[in-house]
């Protein structure tokens, strides 16, 4: 499966353990510290359209997770429609992320909604790739996996959630 996670990385360890428990083949990549999905892709030697960004949202229904190519922008209206969510669904704040998901570095939440828990939507553009790169729970590690395995393991909805 994957290489052992370095100690002191609780988010990475939690994410890789979650994948291993579900039999999802994956690889962990270590790289320079980055703070955007596109930067993470470049640091890991991957094109941004082959990388996924996970956008955490919060509303009256709880947390929701949108997963889309790093090269695209989230269309909040399309996401609300796909989730049948209220107009109160909004981007989660850094304070909310830090308080509710302390095992992950803020802005490095992996795209595994059931871990949070959060209902997840994956944009179909990601399914066109053999493998995608996603954050591993901190700003120095990424996870490579098959997008079909991501959808299967998370029971994610698949819907167009990118801006036109």
N, C-alpha and C positions, 0 to 999 in steps of 0.2 A: 504494500500500500504506500504509505508515505514515510519519509524520514522522520525520526523522532524530533519533536519540537524542542528548541532550546529552553532550558529552565529560565524562569523569570519572565516568561511570555504567556501569562494565563489565558489571554484571548486566543492566541494561536493554538495553544494546547487544547482549549475547549473546542475550537472549530475543527481541528484535525481529529480529535476524539469523536466528535459528533459524526463526521464523515465516515470514519472507520467503523463505527457502530452500525452504520447503514450500508456498509459494503461499497462505498463510493471510492473508486480509484482516483487518486489525486497526487500531485507533487507540490512540495513546498519550495518556494524560491525566496532566497534572501537577497536584499538589494539595499541601496542607499535609502535613507529616510525620505519619504515623499508625502505630500499632503493632498494630492488630487489623483483621481483614477487615471487620467492621461499621463501624469508624471510617473505614476507607479508602473504603467505599461512601458514607458520609455526606459525606466530604470531596470526593468526586468527583461528588456530586449524584445518587447511585443508591441505591435501596432495598436494605437488606441481603439480602433474598431474591433480588435480581438480581446479587448478587456471589458469587464463589466463593472459598472459602478452601482452600489447599493445606496438608495436614498431612503432614509428612515423618515416616516411621517407619523403624526399623532393627531388624534381627534377623539370625539366622544365614543367612537367604536373601539378605541384603543390604538395600538401601534399597527402600522402597515409598512410594508417594505416593497419598494419599486426597484427592479433590477433591469438595467438597460445598458447599451453599449456606452463606453466612456466617451466616445466621439459624438454622442447625441445629447439632446436636452429633454428633460422630463416635461411632458404636457400634463399639468395637474388636472385639467378638466377631463382629459381622456382617462387618467387614472381614477378619478372619482367615479366616472361612468362605469369603468371596468369593475370597480369594487362596490358599486351602488352605495357610495359613501356620501356623507353630508358635505356641504360646502365648508364646514368647519375643519375638515381634514387639511392639515398644513404641515410644512416641514417641521420636524422635531428640532427643538432648540439644543444647543450644546449642553446646557444645564440639565435638560431632561435626559439626554444620552448619558452624561456622566453619572447622574443619580440612579438611573434605572438599569444601566448596563455597564457597571464598573469594571467588568473583566475585559472590556474592549476599550482601546484608546478612542477618544472622541474623533469621529470622522473615519474610523476604520472598522465599522461594523461589517462582518462578513454577510454574504447574501443567503443566509440560512434562517429564514423567518421562524420556523418552529423552535429554534433555540431561544427566541426572545420572550415570549412568543409574539409573532406578528403574521397576519395574513400576507401572502407574497404574490406579486404579479411580476412575471418575466416578459420582457418584450421579445417578440418572435425573431427579431433581427439577430439575437444571440444564438438562436437555434441553427443558424446558417453556418456556424463555425464548428470545426472538429473539436477544438478546446478553447476555453476562455480563461482569462486571468482575472482573479478577484482578490479583494483584500483578505488578509488572514487574521484580522483582529488587532493588528498593530500597524505602524507605519513603515516597518522594515521587512515585512514578510507578505508574500502573495501565495495564492493557491491556484494551481492549474487543474482544471477538470473539464469533463465533457458537459456541455450545456444540457443535454438530455438527462444526464444523471442529476444535475441540479434540480431540474423540474420534477423528476421522479422522487427524489429524496425529500423535497420540500412540499410536494403536492401543490406547487404554485399554479396559479392561473396564468395562461398565456394570452396576452392582449397587447395591441399596439398602444404604447404609452409615450411615444416620442413625439416631439413637435414636428409638424410637417415642414 
